């Protein structure tokens, strides 16, 4: 069973930046598509970005040009660099394998609050 732990969330002003990290329990990136999702208060969880085992990335339109997904296989860590943050980016952010998404199996997430 893959274990994933998100970190790096916090309070940031509009226009600021944060980098989220997702530490995996093992070397899983070569065989998994990895994803970032978020869930805002009283809203459904939504897909934000993904990176395949070949390194192909995909983003929802609302974060294109502001967020960047990456991974460091040597550190078993995936990242989400978030720039030019907006209040509507406030949410709990989750990393996950695509397989776990399909099983609806989620970790604790890391909260991000964008507010002045």
N, C-alpha and C positions, 0 to 999 in steps of 0.2 A: 504494500500500500504506500503510495507516494505521499509524503508529508510536505506541505508547503506553508511557509510562514511569511506573512507580509509585514513590512515595517516602513517607516519613513513618513507617515502621515503627520498632520498637525494643523495648526492655525497659520494662515498666510493672508497677506493683504491682496486685494485685486491687483493683477499685474505681476505678482510675484511668482516664484518658482519653487517646486519641490521635486525631489527624486524618490520614488517609491522603490523598494527592493522586495524581492520574492526569493527566499532561500529554500532550495529544494533539498530533500533528504538524500539525493543521490544524483548521479549523472543521467538526467532524464531528457535533456534537451535534444539529443541526437535522434530520439525516437518519438518525440511528442511535439505536437503543435501546442504552444503555450498562449494563454490569453490573459487579458486584464478586463475585468468587468467593474461596474460600480452600481451602487444602489443609493439613490437620494431618498430623503425622508418622504414616506408615503408614496413612493413610486416603485415600479418594478425594476429589478436588476437589469442593467443593459450592458451589452457588449461595447468595449471601447477599442481594443486593439488586439492583434494577434501576431505571432511570429511562428512560422513553420520550422520544421527541423532543417530545412534548406536555407532558412534565413529570410524568406519572403514575408513581408509585413503587410498589414492591412489595418485601416483605421476607420472609425465612423467619421462622417463629414465634420461634425462639430468640434473635433479635436485635431483634425489635419492641420499641419503646420505649427501646432502648439505642443503636441505630445510626441514622444519618440519612445518606441519599445526597443529594447536591446537585451542581450544576455551575455554572460561570461561563463562559459562552460567550465573553465578551470576553477571557478568559485561556486559553481552550481547555483548561480544567482541570475535572476532576470530583473530588469529595471523598467521603470516607466518614468521618463523625464517629462515633467509637466511645466511648461512655461506660459507666461501671460495668462495666469489663472483668472477665472471669472467666478462670480458668486454662484452661478449655475453649475459649476464643477464640484460644489459641495456634495459630498457623498461618502459612503464607506466603499473603499476600493479593495477588490479581491483579485488575486491571481489564481490561475487554475490551469490544469491540463484540459485539452478539449475533451478527452475521455471522461474526466470527472464532471465537466459541465453537462455532458449528456446523461450522466448518472445523477445529476443534481446534488453533488457532494461538494460542500464548500467549507472553507476555513473561516477564521475569525474576521479577516479583513483588517484594514487600517483606515481610520477616519481622516478625512480631509475637510477642513472648513476654510472657505474663502470669504473673508469678511474684513471690513475696515473698522 
